[in-house]
Every structure is written in C-alpha cells, then in structure tokens.
Amino acid sequence: MTNPAAAWTVLEAAARKDAQTRIVDLFTAEPDRLERLVVEACGLRLDLSKQPWSRAGLAAALDLAAAAGVEAARDRLFAGEAVNVTENRAALHMALRAPDGAGFQALGKPVSDAVETVRNRMRAFAEAVRAGEILGATGKPFRTIVHIGIGGSDLGPRMVWRALKPLEPQIALRFVGNVDPSDLAQALAGLDPETTLVVVVSKTFTTQETMANATAARGWLHAFLGPDGDANLAAASTNLEACAAFGIPAERVFGFEDWVGGRYSVMSAVGLSCAVALGWDVFAALQAGAAAMDDHFRATPLAANAPVLLALAHVFNRNGLGRPVRVVEPYAERLGLLASYLQQLEMESNGKRVTLAGEPVARATATAVFGNSGTNDQHAFFQMLHQGTDVIPVDFVAVARADEGPIRQQPILLANAIAQAEALMAGSPNAAEPHRHFPGDRPSSFILMDRLTPKTLGALIALYEHKVFVEGVLWDICSFDQWGVELGKTLATRVLGELQGGSAGAHDPSTAALIERLKD
Ligand code: F6P
C-alpha cells in the first residue's frame, strides 16, 4: 500500500494538473462525471461534480484516503478507542443516536445502556413538560425555555431549533450564550418566571460565561419565586456534583460522558431543550437521521461514501489548490445557523498545527468557514465569490420541497441556488468590458435535501461530523481536543482579577493600558 506522504505528493500533482482544465470542460471529457460524482445517502443528494477534480484527481484523493488509513481509523472511532489521544478519550457521539441495544463501548467499557437510560429520562421529562405534568414552582405549566450554554452547548441546539421550530410553538425556546449581560437581559425580557424553565447546559459546568449567566438567571427566578424557583431549573452536564451544588434537583439533571465532545453533543442531553420544545418524536427522528448517516459512513466503500467524498473535495481545494476559506451557504432560511455551527465543528476540531505525535503538520489544516443564507448573501459577499481575487469554494445546501404553508416562493429560492453554482463554475467571458467579466471555474458542492425534516437534518449534521473526522485522519491531527481555547480563558481570569482591583500583573504596554483604562 502507498504510504501517506507519497499519496499526498500524487494528490498535489494531480490537483496542479487538474487546475489546467476548467471544471466545466471536465463534463465533456468525462461523460460519466455526473453519475460518478453524485451520491445519494439518507435523504441527501450530494453533487460533487462541480469540484475541480478530474477522474484522475478523484482517484488520487481516494488513494490518499486509503493510504492514510481512513477505514481503519473509522473502525477505531466506532470501536470506542481513544481517538482523542491528548485526553485519552473515545469520541462516541454515534452511540447517542444509535437504536437501543447498539452495544457501543468506550475504551472497552459498555456505554449504550447508560445512554438509553438518559434518553428514556429525557423522553419522560420532555413528554411530561409538554403534557403539563411537570410544572413550575407555583404549579403553572412551562411556556418558555431559556437555554443557557456556549460553544458546543449552544450552537447545535440553537441551529436545530431554528431549523425545525414550529411556526407557533407550544413551548418557546430562547438561547443565551454570551456573557454580555445584554444577551441574558434580552432572553428574559417579557418572560414570566412562573412559566419559564431555565436549562443550564455545560459539559464541564465550570465555563465562566455559562456559570455567570446561570447564576444571574437563577437570581432572576429567586427574585420572583424565592428559593422554590430552583424547581424551574434543569441541567445537562457531565459534572453531576456541580449541578447538585448549584441547586438543580437531581431528577432535573441529565448526564452524559466525557466521550461526547462539546461540538458533537447536540444529540446528547445537551439537546434537552430541543427535545422538550420540539417534542420527543422530533428529537428521536433527528437522532435516527444521524444514525442512518453513521451506518452509511461505517459501511459504505470510500468511493461512494458521502462524508469521505465531501472531505476529499474540501482537502483537494485546501491542500491541492491552496484555498484557505470556504463558504457554507444554505438556501434555506431555517438553516441560517449552519455555517456558525460548522465554524465550531470544523475550526475547533481541525484548527490544529501539530500531528497526533506532536510534530508540526506537513500541510495546511482546517479552512475558515463562513456563510449565512442565500439569497441574502448574494446581496452581500457574493460579489467577491464571483469576481474577487481569491477562489472561495462553496457548499450549497438546498431543500427541494418546502413546507411553509401557503407562501409559494420555493422555486425562486431554488433557482437562485442553482444559478449561483452554475455562474460560479461557468463564468461569463467579457473581454470588451473587464468589469463585467466573470472568470468562472469556481468550485462548489451542492447538497440537496429532499425536505428539511428532523431526519434529513440529523443526517446533514452527521455528514459534516464524519467529514471533519476524515479530514483529521488525512491531516493526522487530533480532531477531538481544543487546547487552543485554554490560553485565552486563563488570561481572561487573570485580567478580570485586575479589572476588579487586584494587583497589576506583567503585561505588554498595550494590554496594561487597556486594563488601566477599564478597571473599577
Ligand atoms: O470553547 C471551548 C469549549 O470547551 C468548547 O469546546 C465547548 O463546547 C464550550 O467551551 C463549552 O463548554 P461547556 O459545555 O463545558 O460549558
């Protein structure tokens, strides 16, 4: 078998060669291109034919995947081995959504029974809250959930809620992530504490911002309800002692384990608020959709494997063609938080500069990701995508059939998505008027969801999770730790002490001046 270094050399040479042919011309040269490069899996149609790889380029990418040991790494992931090498942890988010009796193990210890126990408790809680059987401190049913969490304890549930929320929810859901007091103030504005359930979500239950917001929200409950207000609290965490110390009743605490990474946690107890506000059936379908993609990823040969192919397309652009930025653009307003969710999933997972063994990486890793939703962004940054000096690949995500009632504008939305992908690739030469010249040859992937349902959303989430994993294997990095966030946290604690009157520490002149200017 080829060694990875040799396979990288072949891939990079193939990409250089492919760059000499326009993508659109590859369709003529390769009549079977579309059928080879469109994969259907779990309600998603993934079209990678507008990517810059020729048949040979794709073959080189697949050889790289084989040489890097993607299949063996995938087996280690599902076997619950310590793929998070720096923390000696498994990464078993697949266990969260597997059907009952799946028999997952983390580092050799069975975990599925415990997952099912928490899942059953979440279901019972969600159903009882929705049925008005679990009530607030004063005996009133809950009408609003305030979900407090940050990073992986926020972005996934926030994205899922926006994607799936009913037009007129029985229980509303608001999110608070930022320690900026404005965030909590806005979330609580107009709410009745008697009918508000505050769900504190933190894997560690030590995160500064979340604990500050949780303490303030508990104070808000106590101010109206007295200490009984604790009955309006619930939590999701791995740190059960800290939840108890905070005053959250044990029957309202939903646990998960350290093998659930924050950014992979949306289908754990972290999704509790969504399970309550969307209803258990919706949450279960979200899990089922992700589980279907897990099965696809686990069992499908590399050449037809959606997460593998998506990873290879991204790596072809990133490493083969030196493109450091990617746009993720859903043509679905409900998916408007997808890019922000993927920013953490991709950039916290793969924004790394050393290999598993701690050596400097041989090549560039994660791309920067941005995007909101089309068509809005066509009137914002798409100018740069079409005529800017950098080539920025795009992941288009579109929904074939919308279910938003009587408003029939879906064809307009879809026409724009299709047209943008075509325009980016085909361009429009205009030698006479350079300002109106579109160079084209700008790549994109096109992910078409038949409908935006809990199941297809679950599949989409798992597609990207596994894509990120495959990239991590190719780059030989640890996708499951996040040491890079620690230094800033430590310094913030130190600076806070100084802002609040503590003795001045050693700082550069710029930092010292800011502290001096802002301290109490
Ligand atoms: O930003 C770092 C981080 O540890 C993320 O990985 C995590 O999702 C987030 O903080 C929140 O952590 P916690 O769930 O422990 O509050």
Residues whose N, C-alpha, C, O or C-beta is under 5 A from the ligand:
A	BS01	F6P	I150 G151 G152 S153 V201 S202 K203 T204 F205 T207 T210 G262 R263 Q482 V485
